[in-house]
Amino acid sequence: MAITTISAMDPIENRLLEKKISVRKLFFRDLEIYVHIGINDSEQGKSQKVLINITLYMSSDEGPKNDSITEVFNYDRVRNAVHGLIKGRHINLQETLVDEIADMCIRFEDVAGVRISSEKTDVYDDCYSVGSELIRLRDI
C-alpha cells in the first residue's frame, strides 16, 4: 500500500500534522469591528472599521459525538473577548491589536495555535486594505 504525503501550505498545520493525523480549525472571516485605532491626528477620537480574521488551530481534532455545543469550543468566547478587548480604549497600532488578540486566543486551553490579521479598509484610495498578521503556536 502506498502512503501519500500531503504537504499543507500553512506552517501551523504542518507542525500540528507532524504530531497527529488531522487538524481542526475554527475561524472568523472579516469580523467587522469599530475601534479607536491609529497614530495620525485624523485617527484620534473616532472609531474606524477594522476587519479581523482569526483562525484557531484546536488542540483536539475530535468532533462532537452527540451534536452538542458542550462538546466543542464555543466561538462566542472569542467574539465576545475581541469586543471586550477594544471597548473603551485607543490602540495606536494594528500590530498591537493583533498581538493582544493572539495572546487572548492562545490562553484558551483548547487552542494549539492562532493566525490573526487585522485590516484597515479606509486608509488609501488605491488599495482595499492595509494590515498586520501574526501566527503564534503554543509549545506542543
N, C-alpha and C positions, 0 to 999 in steps of 0.2 A: 504494500500500500504506500503510495506517495504522500509525503507530507507537504502541504502548501504553506508557505510562509507569507503572511500578509504584513506589509510594512505600512503602518499608518503614518500620515504626514505630521500628525500632531505629536510633539515631543512628550507631552504628559501621557497620552495614550500609549506611546511606545514604551515609556518607563513602566507604566502600570501593567501593560501586557507582558512584560518580561516576568512578572510575578504571578499572573493569573490568566485565565483563558478569555475573559471578557471584561469590558469596562462599561459601567452605567454612567450616563451623563444626564444632568438636568440643566436646562438653560433658559435664559431670558434673552430675547432678541429685541433690541430697540425699546427698552424700558424708558419711557419718556418722563423725565423729572424736570422740575424747575428749581434751580439752585442759584444762590448768590455765589458767583464764581468769577474770578478774573483779577488781573493786576492793573489793567488800564483804568484810567479815571472814568471812562464811559461805562465801565462794568461795575462800578461801585454803587451800592444801594439799590440794586434791582436784580430781579431773577432773570436767568437765561435758560432756555431749553437746552438740555443735555440728554443725549441718548446713551444709555448704559447697556452694555452687553455682558452677560455673566454666564460662564459655563462652570458648573460644579462637577468635578470628577469624584464620584462616590466611592467610599471605601469598600462597600459591598456591591457585588454585581447581582445579588439575588433580587428577584422581583417579588411582588406580593403573592401570597398563596391564597388569600381569601378576599382579594379585591377591596382591601380596607386601607384608608389613609393612615391608620395606626401602624401599618407595616412598611411605610415608605417615608422618605424625608418630605416634609410639608414645605413647599417652596414659598408659602405665605411668610414663613420665618425670614427668608432673605428679603423679599419685597418690603415687608414692614420694617426690617432693620435698615435698609437703604434709606427709606423715607425718614426714619428716626435719626439717622446719621447726619442728614443735611438740614434738618429742621432748625431754624433759628440761628444759623451761623453763616459766616462768609468763608469760603475756601479760595485761596489765591490760585492754586494750580490744579490742572486736571490730574497731574501725576500724584498729587496728594490725595485727591478724591479716589483715584484708582487704588492706591496703596491702602487707604483706610477700608475700602470695600473688600479688598483681598484679605486684609487682616481679620476683618469681621467674619468673612465666609470660612476661612481656614480654621477658625476656632470651633466651628460646628464639628462635633465628634465624627459625624458620618462622612465628612468631606476629606478626600485624599489630596486634591489639588484644585486650583482655580485658574481660570483665564478671565480677566476683567478688562473691559475697554470703556472709554468714555469718548463722546464725540460732541463737539460744539458745532452746530449746524449753521449758525448765523455770523460767522467770523469774516469770511471772504466771499465776494461775489463770484469768483472764478473757480470755486470748488465747493462740493457739497458739505464737507465737514473736515475738521481738524481734531486730532485726538491723541490719546495715550492708551497703551495696552500693557498689561503685566500678566505674566504667567508665574504662578507660585505653586510649588509642590511640597506637601508635608513630607517630612522624613518618613519613609516606609521601610 
